[in-house]
Amino acid sequence: MEVKDIPVRAIRRPLPRQNDPDQVKALMDSIEAEGLHEPIEVLEVDGKYYGFSGCHRYEAHQRLGKETIKCRVRRAPRAVLEKHLA
């Protein structure tokens, strides 16, 4: 799997998630002090990025106004994306 920085705004989050505000705040503090330790995972389907995990890290980056987030990118066909959405 390739690891690269992807613009936060380019990652689609098709499933709603409930985030723990305390965990997001702790991650924000950690990211500000030390950077992101563990990349989030995204699917790349037809040149578009979809995130299904790492929701707290993703939200922490959004709240911090970060332009990019470090991601593990797994390329997949549309059929795999459809299974995630089922």
C-alpha positions in Angstrom: 0.0 0.0 0.0 1.3 3.4 -0.9 1.4 6.1 1.8 1.0 9.7 0.7 -0.4 13.1 1.7 -3.8 13.8 0.3 -5.8 17.0 0.5 -8.4 16.7 3.3 -11.0 18.2 1.1 -10.4 15.5 -1.5 -11.5 12.6 0.8 -15.1 11.6 0.7 -16.6 10.2 3.9 -19.8 8.5 2.6 -20.9 7.0 5.9 -21.9 9.1 8.9 -19.8 8.6 12.0 -20.2 9.5 15.7 -17.0 11.0 17.0 -16.0 11.2 20.6 -15.2 14.9 21.1 -12.6 14.2 23.9 -10.8 11.8 21.6 -10.8 14.3 18.7 -9.4 17.0 21.1 -6.7 14.7 22.3 -5.7 13.9 18.8 -5.7 17.5 17.9 -3.2 18.2 20.7 -1.1 15.2 19.7 -1.0 16.2 16.0 -0.1 19.8 16.8 2.8 18.6 19.1 4.1 15.6 17.2 2.3 15.2 13.9 0.2 12.3 12.8 1.7 9.0 13.8 -0.7 6.6 12.1 -2.0 7.3 8.6 -5.7 6.9 7.8 -6.7 4.3 5.2 -8.5 5.4 2.0 -9.8 3.6 -1.0 -8.9 5.1 -4.4 -11.6 4.3 -6.9 -11.5 5.9 -10.3 -9.2 8.6 -9.1 -11.4 9.6 -6.1 -10.6 8.9 -2.4 -13.0 7.4 0.1 -12.4 7.2 3.8 -14.2 4.7 6.0 -11.9 4.5 9.0 -9.7 7.1 10.9 -12.7 9.3 11.5 -11.3 10.9 14.7 -7.9 11.6 13.0 -9.7 13.0 9.9 -11.9 15.3 12.0 -8.9 16.4 14.1 -7.2 17.5 10.8 -10.3 19.3 9.7 -10.6 21.2 12.9 -7.0 22.1 12.9 -7.4 23.5 9.3 -4.8 21.1 7.9 -4.6 21.1 4.1 -3.5 17.4 3.8 -3.5 14.2 5.8 -1.2 11.2 5.6 -3.0 8.2 4.0 -2.4 4.6 3.2 -4.0 4.3 -0.2 -5.5 1.1 -1.5 -6.6 1.2 -5.1 -9.8 -0.7 -5.7 -12.5 -1.3 -8.4 -15.9 0.2 -7.9 -17.3 -3.2 -6.8 -15.2 -3.0 -3.6 -16.5 0.5 -2.9 -20.0 -0.7 -3.4 -19.4 -3.5 -0.8 -18.3 -0.9 1.7 -21.4 1.1 1.1 -23.8 -1.8 1.3 
